């Protein structure tokens, strides 16, 4: 048994390592309390980088009805960041006449990766609850989805009807999952792969349908995470699949490749299917 008193399936390498002194309990506690992934995205606001952005919105038949393809450069000077658009191509009604976004996927993307004007005095501290940025229901839903995406496994305040479903390490939610821990090779590095997948009987009761994280064995830093989450209420629902790859840049963990596929529906608005792919160079 482990720190949250539920069995974890371990491969022979991990079992052998645990006999030789590897502390599984301490590792699970570390996974449970990990903030390095969330911090990596906050650190993105503090560095210079160039990004290739590809956002696509699909119609009911799966054809692209609107898209944006661009290259942007973030400049960080003193305590402020600003963004320069180096190239941009759009298809369809990606923007309205005022050059505002017509789609949630684009708004969500922009709120994470694009900067309007100058933004100053930010930090990458992750302790404490974030303020719910923006006003209105859609802003609130975007904030909640960002928390689910960048701080997986932690409680998210104000997600209606979800209660503590997102806190997958809490005993009443953990019992709905199968957990596995394996030693694998990932891009030439020895990594511990920790996965959480819902047991068949609970598939419709959970928010995270998959959470897989690759931790570098040498220092337990996160190098990759794949996850799928879905959630349904009377007011809105979403079904999101993401793959994030991270690397160490000058001693800081930063994301460099992000793939997202999402299906959103907010009451009284059309359902939206979108995807985005980002490649970041430092």
C-alpha positions in Angstrom: 0.0 0.0 0.0 1.0 3.6 -0.4 0.6 7.1 1.0 -3.0 7.1 0.1 -3.6 3.5 1.3 -4.5 2.2 -2.2 -2.7 -0.4 -4.2 -0.4 0.6 -7.0 0.5 -1.8 -9.8 4.3 -1.8 -10.2 6.5 -3.4 -12.8 9.4 -5.7 -11.8 12.0 -2.8 -12.1 10.1 -0.6 -9.6 9.5 -3.6 -7.3 13.2 -4.4 -7.4 14.1 -0.7 -6.8 11.7 -0.6 -3.8 13.5 -3.6 -2.3 16.8 -1.7 -2.8 15.6 1.5 -1.0 13.4 3.4 -3.5 10.6 4.8 -1.4 7.3 4.4 -3.3 5.4 6.2 -0.5 7.6 9.3 -0.8 7.4 9.2 -4.6 3.6 9.1 -4.5 3.6 12.0 -2.0 5.8 13.9 -4.4 3.4 13.3 -7.3 0.5 14.3 -5.1 2.1 17.6 -4.1 3.8 18.4 -7.4 3.6 22.0 -8.5 6.5 21.9 -11.0 4.2 21.4 -14.0 2.0 24.4 -13.2 5.1 26.4 -12.4 6.6 25.6 -15.8 3.6 27.3 -17.5 3.9 30.3 -15.2 7.6 30.5 -15.9 6.7 30.9 -19.6 5.7 34.5 -18.8 9.1 35.3 -17.5 11.3 34.3 -20.4 12.0 35.2 -24.1 10.7 32.7 -26.6 9.5 32.2 -30.1 6.3 30.2 -30.7 4.7 28.5 -33.7 1.0 28.6 -33.1 -1.6 26.5 -35.0 -5.2 26.7 -34.0 -8.0 25.0 -35.9 -11.8 25.0 -35.4 -13.8 22.2 -37.0 -17.3 22.0 -38.3 -19.7 19.1 -37.6 -18.2 17.0 -40.4 -14.7 17.5 -39.1 -13.6 19.9 -41.8 -11.6 23.0 -40.8 -14.0 26.0 -40.8 -11.6 28.6 -39.2 -7.9 28.6 -38.3 -4.9 30.6 -37.3 -1.3 29.9 -38.1 1.2 32.3 -36.7 4.7 32.8 -35.4 5.1 35.0 -32.3 8.0 36.2 -30.2 7.7 37.1 -26.6 10.1 39.8 -25.4 10.9 40.1 -21.7 12.4 43.4 -20.6 12.9 44.5 -17.0 9.8 43.2 -15.3 7.5 43.3 -18.3 6.6 41.0 -21.3 5.2 42.0 -24.6 4.6 40.0 -27.8 5.5 40.6 -31.5 3.6 38.8 -34.3 6.2 37.8 -36.9 3.8 36.0 -39.2 0.0 35.3 -39.3 -2.5 33.6 -41.6 -6.1 33.0 -40.8 -8.9 31.1 -42.6 -12.7 31.6 -42.1 -14.3 33.7 -39.3 -11.5 33.2 -36.8 -11.8 36.9 -35.9 -14.9 39.2 -35.9 -14.7 42.7 -37.5 -13.1 44.1 -34.4 -10.4 41.4 -34.6 -11.8 39.7 -31.5 -11.9 35.9 -31.3 -15.0 34.2 -32.4 -14.2 30.9 -30.6 -13.6 29.7 -27.1 -10.6 27.6 -28.2 -8.9 30.7 -29.6 -9.8 32.7 -26.4 -8.4 29.9 -24.2 -5.2 29.7 -26.3 -4.8 33.5 -26.3 -5.2 33.7 -22.5 -2.4 31.2 -22.1 0.1 32.0 -24.9 -0.6 35.5 -26.3 0.1 38.8 -24.7 -1.8 42.0 -25.4 0.3 45.2 -24.9 2.6 45.1 -21.9 2.1 42.8 -18.9 4.3 43.6 -15.8 5.3 42.4 -12.4 4.4 38.7 -12.8 6.0 35.8 -10.9 6.0 32.0 -11.1 5.0 31.4 -7.5 2.3 28.7 -7.4 1.4 28.5 -3.7 -2.0 29.9 -2.7 -5.2 30.1 -4.7 -5.1 32.1 -7.9 -7.6 34.9 -8.4 -10.4 34.2 -10.8 -9.3 36.5 -13.6 -12.0 38.2 -15.6 -15.7 38.6 -15.1 -18.7 36.6 -16.4 -19.4 32.9 -16.7 -17.2 32.2 -19.8 -14.2 33.8 -18.1 -14.9 31.8 -15.0 -15.2 28.5 -17.0 -11.9 29.3 -18.8 -10.2 29.9 -15.5 -11.5 26.6 -14.1 -10.4 24.7 -17.2 -6.9 26.2 -17.0 -6.7 25.1 -13.4 -7.8 21.5 -14.3 -5.3 21.5 -17.2 -2.2 23.0 -15.4 -2.8 21.8 -11.9 -4.2 18.3 -12.3 -5.2 16.3 -9.3 -5.7 19.5 -7.2 -9.1 20.8 -6.0 -10.5 23.6 -8.1 -12.7 26.1 -6.4 -16.1 26.9 -7.9 -16.4 24.1 -10.5 -20.1 23.5 -10.1 -21.2 19.9 -9.2 -17.6 18.6 -9.4 -17.2 18.8 -5.6 -13.8 17.1 -5.1 -13.9 14.9 -8.2 -10.7 16.4 -9.5 -8.6 15.6 -6.4 -7.7 12.1 -7.6 -5.4 11.4 -4.7 -8.2 11.9 -2.1 -9.3 8.5 -0.8 -13.0 8.7 -2.0 -11.8 9.6 -5.5 -8.6 7.5 -5.6 -10.7 4.3 -5.1 -12.2 4.9 -8.5 -8.8 4.7 -10.3 -6.2 2.1 -11.2 -2.7 3.5 -10.5 0.5 2.1 -12.2 4.1 2.9 -11.7 6.7 1.7 -14.3 10.3 2.3 -15.2 10.5 3.3 -18.9 12.9 4.9 -21.3 11.6 8.3 -22.6 13.7 10.1 -25.2 16.8 8.4 -24.0 16.2 9.1 -20.3 15.3 6.6 -17.6 11.9 7.8 -16.3 9.2 6.7 -13.9 5.9 6.6 -15.6 3.0 7.1 -13.3 -0.5 6.6 -14.7 -4.0 7.0 -13.3 -7.0 5.6 -15.3 -10.5 5.2 -14.1 -11.8 1.7 -13.2 -14.4 0.6 -15.8 -17.3 0.9 -13.2 -16.4 4.6 -12.6 -15.7 5.8 -16.1 -18.8 8.1 -16.0 -18.2 9.4 -12.6 -14.7 10.9 -12.9 -13.3 14.0 -14.6 -9.8 12.7 -15.5 -10.1 9.9 -18.0 -6.3 9.5 -18.1 -3.4 11.1 -16.3 0.1 9.9 -17.4 3.2 11.6 -16.2 6.9 10.8 -17.0 9.3 11.8 -14.2 13.0 11.8 -14.9 14.5 9.2 -12.6 17.5 11.3 -11.7 15.7 14.3 -10.2 12.0 13.5 -10.6 11.4 16.5 -12.8 8.4 16.1 -15.2 9.4 15.7 -18.8 6.0 14.8 -20.3 2.4 14.5 -19.4 -0.6 13.1 -21.3 -4.1 13.6 -20.0 -7.7 13.5 -21.0 -10.5 15.1 -19.0 -14.3 15.4 -19.6 -17.0 17.0 -17.6 -20.7 17.7 -18.1 -23.1 20.0 -16.4 -26.4 21.6 -17.4 -24.5 24.9 -18.1 -21.5 23.6 -20.0 -19.5 20.5 -20.9 -16.0 19.8 -22.2 -14.0 16.9 -23.4 -10.3 17.7 -23.6 -7.2 15.7 -24.5 -3.7 17.2 -24.1 -0.1 16.2 -24.5 2.6 18.4 -23.0 6.4 18.0 -23.3 8.8 19.9 -21.1 12.5 20.5 -21.0 15.1 22.2 -18.8 16.2 25.6 -20.2 18.9 27.3 -18.2 17.9 25.5 -15.0 14.2 26.2 -15.4 11.5 23.6 -16.5 9.5 25.0 -19.5 7.0 23.6 -21.9 8.2 23.3 -25.5 5.5 21.3 -27.2 1.8 21.3 -26.5 -1.0 19.4 -28.4 -4.6 20.0 -27.5 -7.9 18.7 -28.8 -11.1 19.9 -27.2 -14.9 19.8 -27.6 -16.7 22.5 -25.7 -20.3 23.4 -25.2 -21.7 26.4 -23.2 -25.4 26.7 -22.7 -27.2 28.8 -25.5 -24.2 28.7 -27.8 -23.1 26.4 -30.5 -20.9 23.4 -29.7 -17.3 23.9 -30.7 -14.6 21.4 -31.7 -11.0 22.8 -31.9 -7.4 21.8 -31.6 -4.1 23.6 -31.2 -0.5 22.7 -31.6 2.3 24.8 -30.2 6.1 24.5 -30.6 8.2 26.9 -28.4 11.8 27.7 -28.9 13.9 29.4 -26.3 
